Amino acid sequence: MKKHFDVMRKCSLFNNIEDKDLETMMYCLDAKIERREKGEHFLSEGETAKFLGIVLSGKVQLVRVDYYGNRSIVTKLEPPQIFGEAFACAEIDALPISVVATENTEVMLIDARRITQSCSNTCRFHSRLIFNLLKIVSWKNIEFNRKIEITSKRSTRDKLMAYLDMQAKQHGSKNFTIPYDRQSLADYLEVERSGLSAEISKLRNEGIIECKRSKFTLL
């Protein structure tokens, strides 16, 4: 467990938690390290929402598949980002998403009730963990609303430009690299890849953008 402390210190769930408390905390939270290869699931749609996860190495995608089998990427995460916290805290009966490794990945899984319900030892770090968790859930809600703002646009072009505009603002530059390849970007925007590629070509020809793979420039 100690070999992962460098990543854990960067995780927002453990903000302002002293190093000397980390090992005790892992025991108290009954944290488990799980490993998956590319394409394997850490959490699957339909499971009872119980665990939140922290990416320790590798990368995962949160994926939603509708009734007709259409796949949509909710988001892509890497160390030391967190997933599943809102569902676990709400204790919903069935997860609406799956968490899938996109390469060989290690994740720490924690039963959310171990955080939200103080233990009999009244560990001093519990109140800080609860505060940090509330802050994370709030920020994730903001991010979710941003995605709704993008995917609610009517056309593929409008969705793409709204996304690129958001990325430029987040990077503070007209030059930036997005965390998706073409298929993953299409899944995130909830559009067809062929239509997305066509719009990217049109925007490039119109002198509105320049791009090479995942690198974009707004002109």
C-alpha positions as YAML, in Angstrom:
chain: A
units: angstrom
residues:
- id: 1
  name: MET
  ca: [0.00, 0.00, 0.00]
- id: 2
  name: LYS
  ca: [2.82, 2.43, 0.84]
- id: 3
  name: LYS
  ca: [4.10, 2.38, -2.73]
- id: 4
  name: HIS
  ca: [0.91, 4.21, -3.75]
- id: 5
  name: PHE
  ca: [1.27, 7.03, -1.20]
- id: 6
  name: ASP
  ca: [2.84, 9.40, -3.73]
- id: 7
  name: VAL
  ca: [-0.30, 9.17, -5.87]
- id: 8
  name: MET
  ca: [-2.62, 9.34, -2.87]
- id: 9
  name: ARG
  ca: [-1.03, 12.58, -1.68]
- id: 10
  name: LYS
  ca: [-2.07, 14.16, -5.00]
- id: 11
  name: CYS
  ca: [-5.66, 12.88, -4.71]
- id: 12
  name: SER
  ca: [-8.19, 15.53, -3.68]
- id: 13
  name: LEU
  ca: [-9.92, 13.05, -1.35]
- id: 14
  name: PHE
  ca: [-6.85, 13.15, 0.89]
- id: 15
  name: ASN
  ca: [-6.24, 16.91, 0.88]
- id: 16
  name: ASN
  ca: [-4.84, 18.12, 4.21]
- id: 17
  name: ILE
  ca: [-4.46, 14.58, 5.53]
- id: 18
  name: GLU
  ca: [-1.09, 14.18, 7.25]
- id: 19
  name: ASP
  ca: [1.30, 11.52, 5.96]
- id: 20
  name: LYS
  ca: [1.40, 9.85, 9.36]
- id: 21
  name: ASP
  ca: [-2.35, 9.24, 9.13]
- id: 22
  name: LEU
  ca: [-2.38, 7.67, 5.65]
- id: 23
  name: GLU
  ca: [-1.49, 4.12, 6.68]
- id: 24
  name: THR
  ca: [-3.93, 4.12, 9.59]
- id: 25
  name: MET
  ca: [-6.58, 5.53, 7.29]
- id: 26
  name: MET
  ca: [-6.17, 2.77, 4.70]
- id: 27
  name: TYR
  ca: [-6.72, 0.18, 7.42]
- id: 28
  name: CYS
  ca: [-9.73, 2.02, 8.82]
- id: 29
  name: LEU
  ca: [-11.29, 2.43, 5.34]
- id: 30
  name: ASP
  ca: [-10.52, -1.22, 4.44]
- id: 31
  name: ALA
  ca: [-9.16, 0.05, 1.12]
- id: 32
  name: LYS
  ca: [-8.50, -2.59, -1.55]
- id: 33
  name: ILE
  ca: [-6.16, -2.44, -4.55]
- id: 34
  name: GLU
  ca: [-7.64, -3.99, -7.72]
- id: 35
  name: ARG
  ca: [-5.84, -4.59, -11.04]
- id: 36
  name: ARG
  ca: [-7.42, -4.92, -14.48]
- id: 37
  name: GLU
  ca: [-6.12, -5.31, -18.03]
- id: 38
  name: LYS
  ca: [-7.31, -3.25, -20.98]
- id: 39
  name: GLY
  ca: [-11.03, -3.76, -21.63]
- id: 40
  name: GLU
  ca: [-11.81, -5.25, -18.22]
- id: 41
  name: HIS
  ca: [-14.30, -3.69, -15.80]
- id: 42
  name: PHE
  ca: [-13.69, -2.38, -12.30]
- id: 43
  name: LEU
  ca: [-17.40, -1.63, -11.86]
- id: 44
  name: SER
  ca: [-20.20, -2.73, -14.17]
- id: 45
  name: GLU
  ca: [-23.54, -1.21, -15.07]
- id: 46
  name: GLY
  ca: [-26.33, -2.72, -12.98]
- id: 47
  name: GLU
  ca: [-24.18, -3.44, -9.91]
- id: 48
  name: THR
  ca: [-25.20, -2.00, -6.56]
- id: 49
  name: ALA
  ca: [-23.44, 1.32, -6.02]
- id: 50
  name: LYS
  ca: [-21.14, 0.75, -3.06]
- id: 51
  name: PHE
  ca: [-17.57, 1.66, -3.92]
- id: 52
  name: LEU
  ca: [-15.74, 4.79, -4.96]
- id: 53
  name: GLY
  ca: [-12.46, 4.31, -6.79]
- id: 54
  name: ILE
  ca: [-9.16, 6.14, -7.11]
- id: 55
  name: VAL
  ca: [-7.02, 5.57, -10.19]
- id: 56
  name: LEU
  ca: [-3.49, 4.72, -9.02]
- id: 57
  name: SER
  ca: [-1.94, 3.84, -12.39]
- id: 58
  name: GLY
  ca: [-3.16, 3.47, -15.97]
- id: 59
  name: LYS
  ca: [-6.44, 4.96, -17.22]
- id: 60
  name: VAL
  ca: [-10.16, 4.21, -17.09]
- id: 61
  name: GLN
  ca: [-13.25, 5.37, -18.94]
- id: 62
  name: LEU
  ca: [-16.72, 5.78, -17.51]
- id: 63
  name: VAL
  ca: [-18.99, 4.34, -20.19]
- id: 64
  name: ARG
  ca: [-22.76, 4.34, -20.63]
- id: 65
  name: VAL
  ca: [-24.50, 1.99, -23.09]
- id: 66
  name: ASP
  ca: [-28.15, 2.67, -23.99]
- id: 67
  name: TYR
  ca: [-30.93, 0.16, -24.70]
- id: 68
  name: TYR
  ca: [-29.90, -0.08, -28.37]
- id: 69
  name: GLY
  ca: [-26.25, -0.71, -27.60]
- id: 70
  name: ASN
  ca: [-25.00, 2.79, -28.39]
- id: 71
  name: ARG
  ca: [-21.87, 3.54, -26.36]
- id: 72
  name: SER
  ca: [-21.24, 6.94, -24.80]
- id: 73
  name: ILE
  ca: [-18.11, 7.96, -22.88]
- id: 74
  name: VAL
  ca: [-19.05, 9.96, -19.80]
- id: 75
  name: THR
  ca: [-15.44, 10.84, -19.00]
- id: 76
  name: LYS
  ca: [-11.87, 9.55, -19.04]
- id: 77
  name: LEU
  ca: [-9.80, 9.39, -15.84]
- id: 78
  name: GLU
  ca: [-6.15, 8.91, -14.89]
- id: 79
  name: PRO
  ca: [-4.15, 9.08, -11.63]
- id: 80
  name: PRO
  ca: [-5.11, 10.37, -9.10]
- id: 81
  name: GLN
  ca: [-8.71, 10.99, -10.19]
- id: 82
  name: ILE
  ca: [-11.80, 9.54, -8.48]
- id: 83
  name: PHE
  ca: [-14.90, 7.79, -9.82]
- id: 84
  name: GLY
  ca: [-18.20, 6.43, -8.49]
- id: 85
  name: GLU
  ca: [-18.39, 8.70, -5.45]
- id: 86
  name: ALA
  ca: [-21.79, 10.26, -6.20]
- id: 87
  name: PHE
  ca: [-23.44, 6.90, -6.93]
- id: 88
  name: ALA
  ca: [-21.91, 5.28, -3.84]
- id: 89
  name: CYS
  ca: [-22.94, 8.12, -1.52]
- id: 90
  name: ALA
  ca: [-26.48, 8.00, -2.93]
- id: 91
  name: GLU
  ca: [-26.50, 4.20, -2.46]
- id: 92
  name: ILE
  ca: [-28.43, 3.69, -5.69]
- id: 93
  name: ASP
  ca: [-29.54, 0.14, -6.48]
- id: 94
  name: ALA
  ca: [-27.95, -0.10, -9.93]
- id: 95
  name: LEU
  ca: [-24.99, 1.74, -11.41]
- id: 96
  name: PRO
  ca: [-25.94, 3.54, -14.66]
- id: 97
  name: ILE
  ca: [-22.34, 3.35, -15.95]
- id: 98
  name: SER
  ca: [-19.41, 0.95, -16.24]
- id: 99
  name: VAL
  ca: [-15.81, 1.73, -15.30]
- id: 100
  name: VAL
  ca: [-13.50, 0.16, -17.88]
- id: 101
  name: ALA
  ca: [-9.69, 0.02, -17.99]
- id: 102
  name: THR
  ca: [-8.28, 1.44, -21.22]
- id: 103
  name: GLU
  ca: [-4.83, 0.00, -20.44]
- id: 104
  name: ASN
  ca: [-3.34, -2.08, -17.63]
- id: 105
  name: THR
  ca: [-4.62, -0.22, -14.58]
- id: 106
  name: GLU
  ca: [-4.56, -0.26, -10.78]
- id: 107
  name: VAL
  ca: [-7.40, 1.22, -8.75]
- id: 108
  name: MET
  ca: [-8.06, 1.66, -5.05]
- id: 109
  name: LEU
  ca: [-11.65, 0.77, -4.12]
- id: 110
  name: ILE
  ca: [-13.19, 2.11, -0.89]
- id: 111
  name: ASP
  ca: [-16.64, 1.39, 0.49]
- id: 112
  name: ALA
  ca: [-18.17, 4.88, 0.70]
- id: 113
  name: ARG
  ca: [-19.87, 4.08, 4.01]
- id: 114
  name: ARG
  ca: [-16.41, 3.76, 5.57]
- id: 115
  name: ILE
  ca: [-15.97, 7.47, 4.86]
- id: 116
  name: THR
  ca: [-19.45, 8.85, 5.51]
- id: 117
  name: GLN
  ca: [-20.01, 6.89, 8.73]
- id: 118
  name: SER
  ca: [-17.46, 7.61, 11.44]
- id: 119
  name: CYS
  ca: [-15.90, 4.51, 12.94]
- id: 120
  name: SER
  ca: [-15.90, 3.54, 16.63]
- id: 121
  name: ASN
  ca: [-12.32, 4.80, 16.91]
- id: 122
  name: THR
  ca: [-13.47, 8.34, 16.04]
- id: 123
  name: CYS
  ca: [-10.41, 8.83, 13.84]
- id: 124
  name: ARG
  ca: [-9.48, 12.49, 13.55]
- id: 125
  name: PHE
  ca: [-9.26, 12.43, 9.78]
- id: 126
  name: HIS
  ca: [-12.90, 11.40, 9.17]
- id: 127
  name: SER
  ca: [-14.32, 14.93, 9.24]
- id: 128
  name: ARG
  ca: [-11.68, 16.05, 6.76]
- id: 129
  name: LEU
  ca: [-12.47, 13.10, 4.45]
- id: 130
  name: ILE
  ca: [-16.18, 13.94, 4.53]
- id: 131
  name: PHE
  ca: [-15.44, 17.59, 3.70]
- id: 132
  name: ASN
  ca: [-13.16, 16.58, 0.84]
- id: 133
  name: LEU
  ca: [-15.71, 14.11, -0.52]
- id: 134
  name: LEU
  ca: [-18.47, 16.73, -0.49]
- id: 135
  name: LYS
  ca: [-16.22, 19.13, -2.39]
- id: 136
  name: ILE
  ca: [-15.40, 16.46, -5.00]
- id: 137
  name: VAL
  ca: [-19.07, 15.60, -5.55]
- id: 138
  name: SER
  ca: [-19.88, 19.30, -5.98]
- id: 139
  name: TRP
  ca: [-17.13, 19.82, -8.58]
- id: 140
  name: LYS
  ca: [-18.19, 16.68, -10.46]
- id: 141
  name: ASN
  ca: [-21.73, 18.05, -10.62]
- id: 142
  name: ILE
  ca: [-20.38, 21.22, -12.23]
- id: 143
  name: GLU
  ca: [-18.44, 19.14, -14.79]
- id: 144
  name: PHE
  ca: [-21.54, 17.08, -15.55]
- id: 145
  name: ASN
  ca: [-23.53, 20.23, -16.24]
- id: 146
  name: ARG
  ca: [-20.78, 21.39, -18.62]
- id: 147
  name: LYS
  ca: [-21.10, 18.18, -20.60]
- id: 148
  name: ILE
  ca: [-24.89, 18.56, -20.76]
- id: 149
  name: GLU
  ca: [-24.35, 22.08, -22.12]
- id: 150
  name: ILE
  ca: [-22.16, 20.62, -24.89]
- id: 151
  name: THR
  ca: [-24.20, 17.55, -25.83]
- id: 152
  name: SER
  ca: [-27.47, 19.50, -25.82]
- id: 153
  name: LYS
  ca: [-26.29, 21.41, -28.91]
- id: 154
  name: ARG
  ca: [-28.26, 20.39, -32.00]
- id: 155
  name: SER
  ca: [-25.56, 19.71, -34.57]
- id: 156
  name: THR
  ca: [-22.26, 17.82, -34.53]
- id: 157
  name: ARG
  ca: [-20.50, 21.04, -35.52]
- id: 158
  name: ASP
  ca: [-22.02, 22.98, -32.61]
- id: 159
  name: LYS
  ca: [-21.16, 20.22, -30.13]
- id: 160
  name: LEU
  ca: [-17.57, 20.06, -31.37]
- id: 161
  name: MET
  ca: [-17.04, 23.82, -31.29]
- id: 162
  name: ALA
  ca: [-18.58, 24.07, -27.82]
- id: 163
  name: TYR
  ca: [-16.20, 21.36, -26.61]
- id: 164
  name: LEU
  ca: [-13.14, 22.94, -28.23]
- id: 165
  name: ASP
  ca: [-14.08, 26.34, -26.83]
- id: 166
  name: MET
  ca: [-14.33, 24.81, -23.35]
- id: 167
  name: GLN
  ca: [-10.93, 23.13, -23.75]
- id: 168
  name: ALA
  ca: [-9.30, 26.37, -24.90]
- id: 169
  name: LYS
  ca: [-10.65, 28.19, -21.83]
- id: 170
  name: GLN
  ca: [-9.51, 25.42, -19.49]
- id: 171
  name: HIS
  ca: [-6.01, 25.39, -20.99]
- id: 172
  name: GLY
  ca: [-5.85, 29.19, -21.19]
- id: 173
  name: SER
  ca: [-4.58, 28.90, -24.76]
- id: 174
  name: LYS
  ca: [-5.80, 28.52, -28.32]
- id: 175
  name: ASN
  ca: [-3.38, 25.56, -28.58]
- id: 176
  name: PHE
  ca: [-4.27, 22.47, -26.57]
- id: 177
  name: THR
  ca: [-4.35, 18.68, -26.56]
- id: 178
  name: ILE
  ca: [-7.58, 16.86, -25.78]
- id: 179
  name: PRO
  ca: [-7.66, 13.52, -23.89]
- id: 180
  name: TYR
  ca: [-9.51, 11.64, -26.66]
- id: 181
  name: ASP
  ca: [-8.84, 9.99, -29.99]
- id: 182
  name: ARG
  ca: [-11.47, 10.40, -32.75]
- id: 183
  name: GLN
  ca: [-13.68, 7.51, -31.68]
- id: 184
  name: SER
  ca: [-13.54, 8.46, -28.02]
- id: 185
  name: LEU
  ca: [-14.32, 12.10, -28.86]
- id: 186
  name: ALA
  ca: [-17.30, 10.97, -30.91]
- id: 187
  name: ASP
  ca: [-18.51, 8.87, -27.99]
- id: 188
  name: TYR
  ca: [-18.06, 11.79, -25.58]
- id: 189
  name: LEU
  ca: [-19.98, 14.17, -27.86]
- id: 190
  name: GLU
  ca: [-22.57, 11.43, -28.55]
- id: 191
  name: VAL
  ca: [-22.22, 11.70, -32.33]
- id: 192
  name: GLU
  ca: [-21.19, 9.41, -35.18]
- id: 193
  name: ARG
  ca: [-17.45, 9.22, -35.81]
- id: 194
  name: SER
  ca: [-17.88, 9.68, -39.59]
- id: 195
  name: GLY
  ca: [-19.92, 12.85, -39.05]
- id: 196
  name: LEU
  ca: [-17.39, 14.15, -36.55]
- id: 197
  name: SER
  ca: [-14.47, 13.54, -38.92]
- id: 198
  name: ALA
  ca: [-16.37, 15.32, -41.69]
- id: 199
  name: GLU
  ca: [-16.99, 18.38, -39.52]
- id: 200
  name: ILE
  ca: [-13.35, 18.51, -38.42]
- id: 201
  name: SER
  ca: [-12.29, 18.49, -42.09]
- id: 202
  name: LYS
  ca: [-14.77, 21.27, -42.91]
- id: 203
  name: LEU
  ca: [-13.60, 23.43, -40.01]
- id: 204
  name: ARG
  ca: [-9.99, 22.90, -41.04]
- id: 205
  name: ASN
  ca: [-10.76, 23.83, -44.66]
- id: 206
  name: GLU
  ca: [-12.65, 26.92, -43.52]
- id: 207
  name: GLY
  ca: [-9.63, 28.09, -41.54]
- id: 208
  name: ILE
  ca: [-11.44, 27.88, -38.21]
- id: 209
  name: ILE
  ca: [-9.23, 25.21, -36.64]
- id: 210
  name: GLU
  ca: [-5.99, 23.38, -37.16]
- id: 211
  name: CYS
  ca: [-5.55, 19.88, -35.79]
- id: 212
  name: LYS
  ca: [-3.27, 16.88, -35.82]
- id: 213
  name: ARG
  ca: [-4.64, 13.85, -34.02]
- id: 214
  name: SER
  ca: [-5.50, 15.10, -30.51]
- id: 215
  name: LYS
  ca: [-3.75, 18.47, -30.86]
- id: 216
  name: PHE
  ca: [-6.01, 21.41, -31.78]
- id: 217
  name: THR
  ca: [-5.58, 25.10, -32.47]
- id: 218
  name: LEU
  ca: [-8.45, 27.58, -32.66]
- id: 219
  name: LEU
  ca: [-7.71, 30.16, -35.35]
...
